[in-house]
């Protein structure tokens, strides 16, 4: 469960960066539109309108991703765990935790000379 939460926290940190980038691009497009209006010249601003549409799509996608991550984080449940094995008196039976590492299936090759 900790790996899921860590992944969500990393993505959530990335969301704020994306929102900052979108905000910066949005300011640049607004400045270009203001400049066009101040010049009073007849310019083709279809590319600015296209950029504005893309900004709106990106903002909607980030908001959707953020909502999905929050929903996933709120819906996390503790993993199912088996109850401990107990003896007749109700005391847990200790289990030795000495793992035996497996033998490798293949031998490690010699290092490549430089």
C-alpha positions, 0 to 999 in steps of 0.5 A: 500500500505504501507504494501506491501512496508514494506513486500518488504523491509523486504524481500529485507533485507533478500536477502542480508543476503542470498547472504552473506551466499551463498558467504561464502559457495562458499568461503569454497567450493573454499578453499576445491577445492584449498586444493585438488589441492595442495595435488595432491591426487586423491580424490572424489570431486563429493560432492564439485561439487554438492555443487557448483551446489547447490550454483549456483541454490540458487544464481539464485533463489535469483536473480530471487526473487530480480528481482520479488520484484523490478518489483512488487515495480516498478509496484505499483500504488496508490489505487483508491480513490473516490472523496470527496462529495461536497455541492452546493458551491463545499466545501467538506462535513465533515463526523464525524469519531466517530466509534462505536465499535461492541459489542463482539459476545461472552463474554470474559472467566474468566482468567485461575488460575495459 
